[in-house]
Amino acid sequence: MSREDLLNGWLRYHNTNVDEVLKKHTKDELLSPDWFKLYPCTQEQYNEWEAWAKEHTRNVTKLSNRMINKLWWSVVLDCAPYVKID
């Protein structure tokens, strides 16, 4: 499992993936955490992504639900989509 897998999990809401994002944007744009704001998600999409990402993590790593939930904060900080609230 890679960070790219988790990013692709929510970039699909924008019909794109990490490879396409890397080609489309400059290095400076992508080095900033603000690039997440270029591909915002709704709260519902975030909830769907989170459920999918936890299940994907469980399947790949074989970690328990308890361990995944305990460490989930680090995944959210590194890979979670930006949730746009209107």
MMTF fields as JSON, N, C-alpha, C and O atoms, coordinates in Angstrom:
{
  "mmtfVersion": "1.0.0",
  "mmtfProducer": "UNKNOWN",
  "numBonds": 343,
  "numAtoms": 344,
  "numGroups": 86,
  "numChains": 1,
  "numModels": 1,
  "chainsPerModel": [1],
  "groupsPerChain": [86],
  "chainIdList": ["A"],
  "bondAtomList": [4, 2, 8, 6, 12, 10, 16, 14, 20, 18, 24, 22, 28, 26, 32, 30, 36, 34, 40, 38, 44, 42, 48, 46, 52, 50, 56, 54, 60, 58, 64, 62, 68, 66, 72, 70, 76, 74, 80, 78, 84, 82, 88, 86, 92, 90, 96, 94, 100, 98, 104, 102, 108, 106, 112, 110, 116, 114, 120, 118, 124, 122, 128, 126, 132, 130, 136, 134, 140, 138, 144, 142, 148, 146, 152, 150, 156, 154, 160, 158, 164, 162, 168, 166, 172, 170, 176, 174, 180, 178, 184, 182, 188, 186, 192, 190, 196, 194, 200, 198, 204, 202, 208, 206, 212, 210, 216, 214, 220, 218, 224, 222, 228, 226, 232, 230, 236, 234, 240, 238, 244, 242, 248, 246, 252, 250, 256, 254, 260, 258, 264, 262, 268, 266, 272, 270, 276, 274, 280, 278, 284, 282, 288, 286, 292, 290, 296, 294, 300, 298, 304, 302, 308, 306, 312, 310, 316, 314, 320, 318, 324, 322, 328, 326, 332, 330, 336, 334, 340, 338],
  "bondOrderList": [1, 1, 1, 1, 1, 1, 1, 1, 1, 1, 1, 1, 1, 1, 1, 1, 1, 1, 1, 1, 1, 1, 1, 1, 1, 1, 1, 1, 1, 1, 1, 1, 1, 1, 1, 1, 1, 1, 1, 1, 1, 1, 1, 1, 1, 1, 1, 1, 1, 1, 1, 1, 1, 1, 1, 1, 1, 1, 1, 1, 1, 1, 1, 1, 1, 1, 1, 1, 1, 1, 1, 1, 1, 1, 1, 1, 1, 1, 1, 1, 1, 1, 1, 1, 1],
  "groupList": [{"groupName": "MET", "atomNameList": ["N", "CA", "C", "O"], "elementList": ["N", "C", "C", "O"], "formalChargeList": [0, 0, 0, 0], "bondAtomList": [1, 0, 2, 1, 3, 2], "bondOrderList": [1, 1, 2], "singleLetterCode": "M", "chemCompType": "L-PEPTIDE LINKING"}, {"groupName": "SER", "atomNameList": ["N", "CA", "C", "O"], "elementList": ["N", "C", "C", "O"], "formalChargeList": [0, 0, 0, 0], "bondAtomList": [1, 0, 2, 1, 3, 2], "bondOrderList": [1, 1, 2], "singleLetterCode": "S", "chemCompType": "L-PEPTIDE LINKING"}, {"groupName": "ARG", "atomNameList": ["N", "CA", "C", "O"], "elementList": ["N", "C", "C", "O"], "formalChargeList": [0, 0, 0, 0], "bondAtomList": [1, 0, 2, 1, 3, 2], "bondOrderList": [1, 1, 2], "singleLetterCode": "R", "chemCompType": "L-PEPTIDE LINKING"}, {"groupName": "GLU", "atomNameList": ["N", "CA", "C", "O"], "elementList": ["N", "C", "C", "O"], "formalChargeList": [0, 0, 0, 0], "bondAtomList": [1, 0, 2, 1, 3, 2], "bondOrderList": [1, 1, 2], "singleLetterCode": "E", "chemCompType": "L-PEPTIDE LINKING"}, {"groupName": "ASP", "atomNameList": ["N", "CA", "C", "O"], "elementList": ["N", "C", "C", "O"], "formalChargeList": [0, 0, 0, 0], "bondAtomList": [1, 0, 2, 1, 3, 2], "bondOrderList": [1, 1, 2], "singleLetterCode": "D", "chemCompType": "L-PEPTIDE LINKING"}, {"groupName": "LEU", "atomNameList": ["N", "CA", "C", "O"], "elementList": ["N", "C", "C", "O"], "formalChargeList": [0, 0, 0, 0], "bondAtomList": [1, 0, 2, 1, 3, 2], "bondOrderList": [1, 1, 2], "singleLetterCode": "L", "chemCompType": "L-PEPTIDE LINKING"}, {"groupName": "ASN", "atomNameList": ["N", "CA", "C", "O"], "elementList": ["N", "C", "C", "O"], "formalChargeList": [0, 0, 0, 0], "bondAtomList": [1, 0, 2, 1, 3, 2], "bondOrderList": [1, 1, 2], "singleLetterCode": "N", "chemCompType": "L-PEPTIDE LINKING"}, {"groupName": "GLY", "atomNameList": ["N", "CA", "C", "O"], "elementList": ["N", "C", "C", "O"], "formalChargeList": [0, 0, 0, 0], "bondAtomList": [1, 0, 2, 1, 3, 2], "bondOrderList": [1, 1, 2], "singleLetterCode": "G", "chemCompType": "PEPTIDE LINKING"}, {"groupName": "TRP", "atomNameList": ["N", "CA", "C", "O"], "elementList": ["N", "C", "C", "O"], "formalChargeList": [0, 0, 0, 0], "bondAtomList": [1, 0, 2, 1, 3, 2], "bondOrderList": [1, 1, 2], "singleLetterCode": "W", "chemCompType": "L-PEPTIDE LINKING"}, {"groupName": "TYR", "atomNameList": ["N", "CA", "C", "O"], "elementList": ["N", "C", "C", "O"], "formalChargeList": [0, 0, 0, 0], "bondAtomList": [1, 0, 2, 1, 3, 2], "bondOrderList": [1, 1, 2], "singleLetterCode": "Y", "chemCompType": "L-PEPTIDE LINKING"}, {"groupName": "HIS", "atomNameList": ["N", "CA", "C", "O"], "elementList": ["N", "C", "C", "O"], "formalChargeList": [0, 0, 0, 0], "bondAtomList": [1, 0, 2, 1, 3, 2], "bondOrderList": [1, 1, 2], "singleLetterCode": "H", "chemCompType": "L-PEPTIDE LINKING"}, {"groupName": "THR", "atomNameList": ["N", "CA", "C", "O"], "elementList": ["N", "C", "C", "O"], "formalChargeList": [0, 0, 0, 0], "bondAtomList": [1, 0, 2, 1, 3, 2], "bondOrderList": [1, 1, 2], "singleLetterCode": "T", "chemCompType": "L-PEPTIDE LINKING"}, {"groupName": "VAL", "atomNameList": ["N", "CA", "C", "O"], "elementList": ["N", "C", "C", "O"], "formalChargeList": [0, 0, 0, 0], "bondAtomList": [1, 0, 2, 1, 3, 2], "bondOrderList": [1, 1, 2], "singleLetterCode": "V", "chemCompType": "L-PEPTIDE LINKING"}, {"groupName": "LYS", "atomNameList": ["N", "CA", "C", "O"], "elementList": ["N", "C", "C", "O"], "formalChargeList": [0, 0, 0, 0], "bondAtomList": [1, 0, 2, 1, 3, 2], "bondOrderList": [1, 1, 2], "singleLetterCode": "K", "chemCompType": "L-PEPTIDE LINKING"}, {"groupName": "PRO", "atomNameList": ["N", "CA", "C", "O"], "elementList": ["N", "C", "C", "O"], "formalChargeList": [0, 0, 0, 0], "bondAtomList": [1, 0, 2, 1, 3, 2], "bondOrderList": [1, 1, 2], "singleLetterCode": "P", "chemCompType": "L-PEPTIDE LINKING"}, {"groupName": "PHE", "atomNameList": ["N", "CA", "C", "O"], "elementList": ["N", "C", "C", "O"], "formalChargeList": [0, 0, 0, 0], "bondAtomList": [1, 0, 2, 1, 3, 2], "bondOrderList": [1, 1, 2], "singleLetterCode": "F", "chemCompType": "L-PEPTIDE LINKING"}, {"groupName": "CYS", "atomNameList": ["N", "CA", "C", "O"], "elementList": ["N", "C", "C", "O"], "formalChargeList": [0, 0, 0, 0], "bondAtomList": [1, 0, 2, 1, 3, 2], "bondOrderList": [1, 1, 2], "singleLetterCode": "C", "chemCompType": "L-PEPTIDE LINKING"}, {"groupName": "GLN", "atomNameList": ["N", "CA", "C", "O"], "elementList": ["N", "C", "C", "O"], "formalChargeList": [0, 0, 0, 0], "bondAtomList": [1, 0, 2, 1, 3, 2], "bondOrderList": [1, 1, 2], "singleLetterCode": "Q", "chemCompType": "L-PEPTIDE LINKING"}, {"groupName": "ALA", "atomNameList": ["N", "CA", "C", "O"], "elementList": ["N", "C", "C", "O"], "formalChargeList": [0, 0, 0, 0], "bondAtomList": [1, 0, 2, 1, 3, 2], "bondOrderList": [1, 1, 2], "singleLetterCode": "A", "chemCompType": "L-PEPTIDE LINKING"}, {"groupName": "ILE", "atomNameList": ["N", "CA", "C", "O"], "elementList": ["N", "C", "C", "O"], "formalChargeList": [0, 0, 0, 0], "bondAtomList": [1, 0, 2, 1, 3, 2], "bondOrderList": [1, 1, 2], "singleLetterCode": "I", "chemCompType": "L-PEPTIDE LINKING"}],
  "groupTypeList": [0, 1, 2, 3, 4, 5, 5, 6, 7, 8, 5, 2, 9, 10, 6, 11, 6, 12, 4, 3, 12, 5, 13, 13, 10, 11, 13, 4, 3, 5, 5, 1, 14, 4, 8, 15, 13, 5, 9, 14, 16, 11, 17, 3, 17, 9, 6, 3, 8, 3, 18, 8, 18, 13, 3, 10, 11, 2, 6, 12, 11, 13, 5, 1, 6, 2, 0, 19, 6, 13, 5, 8, 8, 1, 12, 12, 5, 4, 16, 18, 14, 9, 12, 13, 19, 4],
  "groupIdList": [1, 2, 3, 4, 5, 6, 7, 8, 9, 10, 11, 12, 13, 14, 15, 16, 17, 18, 19, 20, 21, 22, 23, 24, 25, 26, 27, 28, 29, 30, 31, 32, 33, 34, 35, 36, 37, 38, 39, 40, 41, 42, 43, 44, 45, 46, 47, 48, 49, 50, 51, 52, 53, 54, 55, 56, 57, 58, 59, 60, 61, 62, 63, 64, 65, 66, 67, 68, 69, 70, 71, 72, 73, 74, 75, 76, 77, 78, 79, 80, 81, 82, 83, 84, 85, 86],
  "secStructList": [7, 7, 2, 2, 2, 2, 2, 2, 2, 2, 2, 4, 4, 4, 6, 7, 7, 2, 2, 2, 2, 2, 2, 2, 1, 7, 2, 2, 2, 2, 2, 1, 4, 4, 4, 4, 4, 4, 1, 7, 5, 7, 2, 2, 2, 2, 2, 2, 2, 2, 2, 2, 2, 2, 2, 2, 2, 2, 2, 2, 2, 7, 7, 7, 2, 2, 2, 2, 2, 2, 2, 2, 2, 2, 2, 2, 2, 2, 2, 7, 7, 7, 5, 7, 7, 7],
  "xCoordList": [0.849, 0.0, 0.89, 1.919, 0.475, 1.264, 0.377, -0.851, 1.047, 0.342, -0.442, -1.556, 0.154, -0.489, -1.83, -2.796, -1.887, -3.155, -4.244, -5.37, -3.895, -4.879, -5.271, -6.437, -4.313, -4.638, -5.528, -6.495, -5.194, -6.019, -7.437, -8.382, -7.581, -8.896, -9.86, -11.051, -9.377, -10.29, -10.136, -11.048, -9.021, -8.896, -9.868, -10.187, -10.333, -11.304, -12.588, -13.294, -12.894, -14.079, -13.931, -14.913, -12.703, -12.413, -11.993, -11.478, -12.22, -11.869, -10.409, -10.086, -9.536, -8.104, -7.357, -7.965, -6.036, -5.196, -3.888, -3.662, -3.041, -1.799, -0.926, -0.351, -0.817, 0.021, -0.449, 0.371, -1.75, -2.285, -2.083, -1.788, -2.24, -2.035, -0.582, -0.312, 0.352, 1.775, 2.098, 2.957, 1.422, 1.646, 0.99, 1.494, -0.117, -0.936, -0.414, -0.571, 0.202, 0.581, 2.099, 2.842, 2.529, 3.964, 4.451, 3.669, 5.743, 6.355, 6.078, 5.801, 6.153, 5.891, 4.472, 4.251, 3.511, 2.119, 1.969, 1.266, 2.64, 2.473, 3.276, 2.959, 4.3, 5.056, 4.292, 4.589, 3.326, 2.499, 1.322, 0.729, 0.981, -0.2, -1.496, -2.538, -1.433, -2.625, -3.09, -4.196, -2.266, -2.711, -3.95, -4.737, -4.127, -5.317, -6.582, -7.63, -6.483, -7.642, -8.047, -9.156, -7.165, -7.5, -8.483, -9.148, -8.57, -9.429, -10.274, -10.116, -11.167, -11.957, -13.006, -13.445, -13.385, -14.436, -15.534, -15.318, -16.692, -17.784, -17.58, -16.764, -18.313, -18.239, -18.658, -18.069, -19.668, -20.122, -19.023, -18.789, -18.354, -17.248, -16.115, -15.507, -15.828, -14.791, -15.157, -14.317, -16.395, -16.838, -16.711, -16.286, -17.083, -16.933, -15.464, -15.099, -14.617, -13.183, -12.62, -11.859, -12.982, -12.451, -12.813, -11.964, -14.059, -14.482, -13.706, -13.231, -13.579, -12.822, -11.355, -10.78, -10.748, -9.32, -9.018, -8.0, -9.889, -9.674, -9.797, -9.005, -10.769, -10.921, -9.736, -9.236, -9.288, -8.124, -6.88, -6.108, -6.707, -5.571, -5.648, -4.638, -6.835, -7.03, -6.671, -5.971, -7.153, -6.905, -5.432, -4.924, -4.757, -3.355, -2.416, -1.496, -2.651, -1.7, -2.055, -1.198, -3.307, -3.805, -3.789, -3.824, -3.735, -3.807, -5.237, -6.186, -5.381, -6.71, -7.4, -6.75, -8.719, -9.478, -8.984, -8.851, -8.72, -8.256, -6.956, -6.808, -6.015, -4.72, -4.871, -4.254, -5.677, -5.895, -6.529, -6.099, -7.538, -8.191, -7.234, -7.292, -6.363, -5.404, -4.403, -3.978, -4.028, -3.023, -3.629, -2.903, -4.949, -5.621, -5.292, -5.267, -5.044, -4.745, -3.592, -3.609, -2.591, -1.434, -1.799, -1.256, -2.707, -3.173, -3.965, -3.803, -4.81, -5.623, -4.724, -4.961, -3.715, -2.822, -2.068, -1.789, -1.741, -0.905, -1.695, -1.231, -2.857, -3.528, -4.977, -5.523, -5.613, -7.055, -7.358, -6.573, -8.473, -8.858, -9.288, -9.674, -9.21, -9.713, -11.232, -11.775, -11.915, -13.374, -13.828, -13.569, -14.513, -15.026, -16.397, -17.319, -16.511, -17.772, -18.352, -17.717, -19.557, -20.202, -20.823, -21.405],
  "yCoordList": [-1.177, 0.0, 1.234, 1.28, 2.221, 3.445, 4.67, 4.598, 5.784, 7.062, 7.339, 7.862, 6.981, 7.192, 6.451, 6.976, 5.243, 4.494, 5.289, 5.394, 5.847, 6.587, 7.898, 8.292, 8.573, 9.807, 9.505, 10.22, 8.45, 8.067, 7.71, 7.86, 7.24, 6.885, 8.046, 7.852, 9.261, 10.414, 11.256, 12.007, 11.154, 11.883, 11.339, 12.022, 10.113, 9.53, 10.357, 10.331, 11.086, 11.95, 13.076, 13.709, 13.312, 14.338, 13.711, 14.393, 12.409, 11.668, 11.863, 12.082, 11.782, 11.921, 11.002, 10.27, 11.043, 10.258, 11.0, 12.06, 10.459, 11.129, 11.388, 12.469, 10.43, 10.616, 11.809, 12.602, 11.938, 13.061, 14.388, 15.401, 14.387, 15.602, 16.051, 17.245, 15.109, 15.455, 16.074, 16.952, 15.628, 16.179, 17.547, 18.391, 17.762, 18.965, 20.185, 21.314, 19.972, 21.09, 21.214, 20.253, 22.426, 22.674, 22.071, 21.777, 21.897, 21.339, 22.236, 21.742, 23.55, 24.487, 24.344, 24.382, 24.18, 23.996, 22.724, 22.705, 21.671, 20.373, 20.249, 19.408, 21.066, 21.044, 21.727, 21.509, 22.539, 23.221, 22.332, 21.679, 22.3, 21.527, 22.093, 21.439, 23.295, 23.907, 23.197, 23.457, 22.296, 21.598, 20.753, 20.477, 20.345, 19.579, 20.399, 19.841, 21.718, 22.586, 22.663, 23.096, 22.249, 22.219, 21.1, 21.117, 20.135, 18.96, 18.72, 17.696, 19.656, 19.522, 18.418, 18.046, 17.919, 16.905, 17.406, 18.304, 16.825, 17.12, 16.27, 15.348, 16.582, 15.773, 14.336, 13.397, 14.166, 12.817, 12.043, 10.869, 12.702, 12.043, 11.704, 10.639, 12.612, 12.333, 11.093, 10.22, 11.02, 9.867, 8.566, 7.545, 8.608, 7.431, 7.055, 5.884, 8.07, 7.814, 7.206, 6.24, 7.759, 7.272, 5.8, 5.002, 5.446, 4.048, 3.153, 2.084, 3.588, 2.821, 2.701, 1.615, 3.816, 3.829, 2.931, 2.239, 2.943, 2.069, 0.606, -0.228, 0.291, -1.092, -1.508, -2.625, -0.62, -0.892, -1.132, -2.059, -0.298, -0.444, -1.775, -2.463, -2.142, -3.426, -4.593, -5.517, -4.548, -5.64, -5.784, -6.898, -4.666, -4.71, -5.022, -5.827, -4.382, -4.512, -5.616, -6.069, -6.049, -7.053, -6.55, -7.343, -5.21, -4.633, -4.731, -4.791, -4.746, -4.793, -3.436, -2.413, -3.445, -2.192, -1.261, -0.055, -1.819, -1.008, -0.291, 0.895, -1.002, -0.405, 0.653, 1.716, 0.359, 1.335, 2.6, 3.705, 2.454, 3.626, 4.424, 5.653, 3.733, 4.409, 5.24, 6.305, 4.753, 5.431, 6.285, 6.9, 6.322, 6.977, 8.457, 8.989, 9.123, 10.556, 10.859, 11.886, 9.984, 10.247, 10.113, 10.831, 9.209, 9.059, 10.298, 10.814, 10.764, 11.951, 13.16, 13.909, 13.351, 14.496, 14.427, 15.461, 13.24, 13.081, 12.885, 13.292, 12.281, 11.822, 12.223, 12.06, 12.729, 12.994, 14.157, 15.101, 14.098, 15.207, 16.43, 16.352, 17.552, 18.813, 18.784, 18.524, 19.049, 19.075, 20.518, 21.351, 20.786, 22.133, 22.249, 21.499, 23.199, 23.435, 24.742, 25.793, 24.667, 25.875, 26.702, 27.747],
  "zCoordList": [0.0, 0.0, 0.0, 0.674, -0.764, -0.838, -0.613, -0.64, -0.391, -0.256, -1.543, -1.507, -2.66, -3.959, -4.043, -4.597, -3.498, -3.481, -2.772, -3.259, -1.617, -0.823, -1.5, -1.455, -2.124, -2.848, -4.056, -4.317, -4.784, -5.928, -5.5, -6.274, -4.27, -3.749, -3.746, -3.989, -3.475, -3.521, -4.775, -5.12, -5.459, -6.726, -7.772, -8.746, -7.568, -8.504, -8.562, -9.57, -7.494, -7.514, -8.54, -8.926, -8.971, -9.973, -11.302, -12.188, -11.423, -12.64, -13.024, -14.191, -12.031, -12.274, -11.328, -10.546, -11.402, -10.5, -10.266, -10.85, -9.429, -9.057, -10.282, -10.406, -11.178, -12.371, -13.207, -13.672, -13.395, -14.165, -13.444, -14.078, -12.13, -11.337, -11.448, -11.575, -11.4, -11.517, -12.868, -12.959, -13.911, -15.254, -15.427, -16.168, -14.753, -14.946, -14.186, -14.652, -13.026, -12.157, -12.031, -12.23, -11.696, -11.526, -10.218, -9.314, -10.146, -8.936, -7.729, -6.636, -7.927, -6.824, -6.288, -5.078, -7.194, -6.768, -5.933, -4.923, -6.374, -5.716, -4.422, -3.582, -4.251, -3.001, -1.871, -0.696, -2.221, -1.233, -0.84, -1.699, 0.433, 0.829, 0.246, 0.295, -0.3, -0.897, -2.156, -2.63, -2.717, -3.93, -3.639, -4.544, -2.398, -2.03, -2.296, -2.623, -2.155, -2.368, -3.835, -4.148, -4.732, -6.157, -6.469, -7.505, -5.574, -5.758, -4.504, -3.839, -4.18, -2.95, -3.053, -4.142, -1.909, -1.815, -0.889, -0.075, -1.024, -0.098, 1.16, 1.167, 2.201, 3.419, 3.133, 3.668, 2.295, 1.939, 1.205, 1.491, 0.265, -0.448, 0.505, 0.398, 1.442, 2.436, 3.252, 3.47, 3.695, 4.496, 3.702, 4.241, 2.417, 1.557, 1.413, 1.52, 1.167, 1.024, 2.308, 2.252, 3.453, 4.727, 4.938, 5.334, 4.677, 4.83, 3.866, 4.251, 2.619, 1.629, 2.036, 1.972, 2.456, 2.795, 4.003, 4.023, 4.99, 6.151, 5.741, 6.18, 4.915, 4.446, 3.587, 3.715, 2.715, 1.869, 2.745, 2.503, 3.741, 4.659, 5.391, 5.537, 5.851, 6.536, 5.626, 6.039, 4.38, 3.447, 3.088, 2.958, 2.929, 2.509, 3.664, 3.525, 4.806, 5.925, 6.914, 7.672, 6.911, 7.864, 9.307, 10.248, 9.476, 10.822, 11.339, 10.557, 12.642, 13.254, 13.124, 12.912, 13.253, 13.241, 14.337, 14.128, 15.484, 16.622, 16.286, 16.579, 15.671, 15.343, 14.24, 14.307, 13.249, 12.175, 12.733, 12.4, 13.57, 14.162, 15.041, 15.07, 15.749, 16.623, 15.822, 16.269, 14.642, 13.821, 12.711, 11.93, 12.643, 11.511, 11.389, 10.28, 12.492, 12.46, 11.512, 10.834, 11.453, 10.591, 9.116, 8.277, 8.797, 7.413, 7.011, 5.906, 7.901, 7.617, 7.352, 6.404, 8.162, 7.972, 6.65, 6.044, 6.205, 5.019, 3.728, 2.663, 3.796, 2.572, 2.407, 1.316, 3.415, 3.333, 2.398, 2.309, 1.71, 0.823, 1.606, 2.772, 0.931, 1.471, 1.366, 0.293, 2.467, 2.462, 2.344, 3.213, 1.239, 1.005, 1.651, 1.332, 2.559, 3.258, 2.75, 2.837, 2.223, 1.667, 2.729, 2.438]
}
